[in-house]
Amino acid sequence: MKNNKKILVADDHAGLLHLLALELTLEGYDVITALNGREALAIMNNGSPPDLVLLDVVMPVMNGLEMLSSLRELTKVPVIVHSFDEQYKEQALELGADDFILKPFAPDKLLDKIHRLIS
């Protein structure tokens, strides 16, 4: 069930990163992963940007909000920000996130948001 859409998932929690990558791969997406914002930004700059970015807020080196701010200077690729803390929602949306999802979330809820943004 390949759909040729590529998703970049950035999260410093390796277990969650693996689960998200697996879920998205099973849905037919090509998945690229990053453990922090700087790594995610480097991937965005490598010439083959994804169709969507799924971005955690709290990460080492460069957090998700810093990465989002830098990303918006480069591209309008859809971004879904995710966090355990809803206090980041307003700031994420102000910085240009297309959507926000509070952790923990049901996979089908996330997939609905993804389909809506890149279908």
C-alpha positions in Angstrom: 0.0 0.0 0.0 2.7 2.5 -1.1 1.6 6.1 -1.4 5.0 7.6 -2.2 4.6 10.3 0.4 7.6 10.9 2.7 7.3 11.9 6.4 10.1 13.2 8.6 9.5 12.2 12.3 11.6 14.1 14.8 11.5 12.9 18.4 14.2 12.3 21.0 12.3 9.4 22.6 13.7 6.4 20.6 10.8 4.1 21.6 8.1 6.5 20.4 10.2 7.3 17.3 10.3 3.6 16.4 6.6 3.1 17.0 5.6 6.2 14.9 8.0 5.1 12.1 6.5 1.6 12.2 2.9 2.8 12.2 3.5 5.2 9.3 5.5 2.6 7.3 2.5 0.2 7.7 0.3 3.0 6.3 2.5 3.1 3.2 4.6 6.2 4.0 8.3 6.5 3.5 9.7 7.6 6.9 12.8 9.4 7.8 13.7 9.9 11.5 15.7 12.4 13.5 16.5 12.5 17.2 16.6 16.3 17.5 15.8 19.5 15.7 19.2 20.1 14.3 19.3 16.6 12.7 15.8 17.2 11.3 16.8 20.6 9.8 19.8 19.0 8.2 17.5 16.4 6.6 15.3 19.2 5.4 18.3 20.9 3.8 19.6 17.8 2.0 17.6 18.5 -1.2 14.8 15.9 -0.9 12.4 17.4 1.6 9.5 15.3 3.0 5.8 15.9 2.3 5.1 16.4 6.0 7.1 16.8 9.3 5.9 15.3 12.6 7.8 17.3 15.2 8.2 16.8 19.0 8.7 20.0 21.0 11.0 18.9 23.8 14.3 17.6 22.3 18.0 18.2 23.0 20.4 20.2 20.8 17.6 22.1 19.0 14.0 21.9 20.3 11.0 21.5 18.0 9.9 25.1 18.3 13.4 26.4 17.3 13.4 23.9 14.4 10.0 25.0 13.3 11.0 28.6 13.3 14.1 27.9 11.2 12.0 25.6 8.9 9.4 28.2 8.2 12.2 30.5 6.8 12.8 27.7 4.2 9.6 26.0 3.3 5.8 25.7 3.8 5.9 21.9 4.2 3.0 20.8 6.5 4.1 20.4 10.1 2.3 18.6 12.9 3.8 19.4 16.3 3.3 16.9 19.1 3.9 17.3 22.9 2.9 16.0 26.3 2.3 19.6 27.3 -0.6 21.6 25.7 1.1 24.9 26.7 3.2 24.6 23.5 0.1 24.5 21.2 -0.4 28.3 20.8 3.3 29.0 20.3 3.6 26.1 17.8 0.7 27.4 15.7 2.0 31.0 15.9 5.4 29.8 14.6 3.6 28.2 11.6 2.7 24.6 12.6 -0.3 23.4 10.6 -1.6 21.3 13.5 -0.9 20.2 17.0 -1.5 16.9 18.7 -1.3 16.2 22.4 0.6 13.0 23.5 -0.4 10.3 24.2 -2.5 10.2 21.0 -4.4 7.4 19.2 -2.6 6.4 16.0 -5.8 6.8 14.0 -6.2 10.4 15.2 -2.7 11.2 14.0 -3.2 9.5 10.7 -6.4 11.5 10.2 -4.4 14.7 10.7 -1.7 13.5 8.3 -4.2 12.5 5.6 -5.9 15.8 5.8 -2.7 17.7 5.4 -1.1 15.8 2.5 -3.9 14.1 0.6 
